[in-house]
Structures are given as structure tokens and as C-alpha cells.
Amino acid sequence: MIDPGAPVTPSPGVPIDAGRDEARRAAADELAKPVYAHARPSLTRRALDWLGHELTTLWDKAFGGGSGGDGEGWTAMVVVLVLLVAVVVIIRRRYGPVRRRVTAGQALFDEAAPLDAAGYRREAEEHAAGGRWAEAVRARLRAVIAALEERAVLDPRPGRTADVAAREAGAVLPDQAPALLAAARVFDDIWYGQAAAGPDDYQRLVAVDEAVAAARVRVGSASSLSSPSSSSEPR
């Protein structure tokens, strides 16, 4: 039987009389131990929780009972809308490029029966006439690369991506390299970055196609992309 009058002996290391600051520091030190790390919310989770709490508070001020008509309510509503727009922009900037990098690795030619350069140009014009600018941009870029393959400037390779094709073509057409890379970026932004396509984008691809078609390449540089020959002739 325990004697209720017996004095309680504290555990070793536990102060008998701790002030508020000492208790707070002791609790913080205890929670900082690795054993508690797995149970601690991530920084992202804590940020989302804080944002949710703030939005809820502002929402209550803006639309809560009896407060929607005063100045504080309208101010809170404006702040809520601004924060929502900011969240959308941040998410767009944070995850949009990631999605683009992941999907931009897809092959430019993903068809079972690819066309020749002339066929892609016809297809591009048909899409442009119908206002299907994204499809027109894709078909015209395919025409650029298909034409280079037909001229033996590039080796035919179905799995080649738009970015890889632009870099390889720019290696043998250095004067056109910036335009080729810009065309590939336009294609990536439209098809993988969800950018809106328009007639200006298509006309840029048309200009690149025409410039590349008229460009001169180094003899023997087509397949290897590394020939030391310095002579040039149109192909």
C-alpha cells in the first residue's frame, strides 16, 4: 500500500521548479530529438496549413454573419481574392515547367506512318487554314526535321525529340541554330507547356522552315555531325 503522505521524488534530470521559459526550452529540446522527426509535418504541409487557416479567417471576415457590409469585410474579401490568384500563379510557375520538362522528352514523330516533308507542309497548311494553330506548328516543325533527314543532314531516327533534333540540326547549320532552338521551344511551350498557339507562332515556324531549306551545310557533316571538312554546298 502506497503511503499518500510520502514525498514524491522527481526523476533524475527533471528540474523540481522550472519557469515558463525553461519549460519551453526543455519541450523544444525534447521535440527536436530525431525520434520525433517522422511525426513532424513537412515545411510544405505547415505552409499549406497556415495558408488554409489565414484564408478561412479572411473568408469568415468577408462573408461571415453580420460583417459582409462593413469595410473590414470588403478588405478581407479583396485579400482572399489576391491570395487565391497568387496561389494559382505560384502553382503554375512551380509545376508548369516540371510538366514541360517531363513531357518534352516525347518523340517529335510519334506516328505509325510518318509523312515526307512535303506531306507535313500540306498538313500544316490545312491545320492553319482551319485555325488549328497548335497542330499547324507541330506539322511544320515535323516538316523541318523531315526535310533535313531527306537531305541526309540528319539521320532518320523516329525517337528523336524536338529539342534534340534542333540541337543536332544546329550543329551542321550554325547560322540557323538559334532559330531552330527557338522553334523547338515554341513547340514545347504549346504542346507541353499549355501555351496558347496563334498565327504568329505558325508563321515563325514557316520562316524557320524556309530558311533551313535554303541553308547550306558542310559536305560530309550530315550523319556524324563532326566532319572536319570546311567546304560547303547546298543539300
Secondary structure, DSSP 8 states (H G I E B T S, - for coil): ---TTS-----TT--SS--HHHHHHHHHHHHTSGGGGGGS--HHHHHHHHHHHHHHHHHHHHHSTTTTTSHHHHHHHHHHHHHHHHHHHHHHHHHHHHHHHHHTTS-S---SS---HHHHHHHHHHHHHTT-HHHHHHHHHHHHHHHHHHTTSS---TT--HHHHHHHHHHH-GGGHHHHHHHHHHHHHHHTS-----HHHHHHHHHHHHHHHH-EEETT-TTTS------EEE-
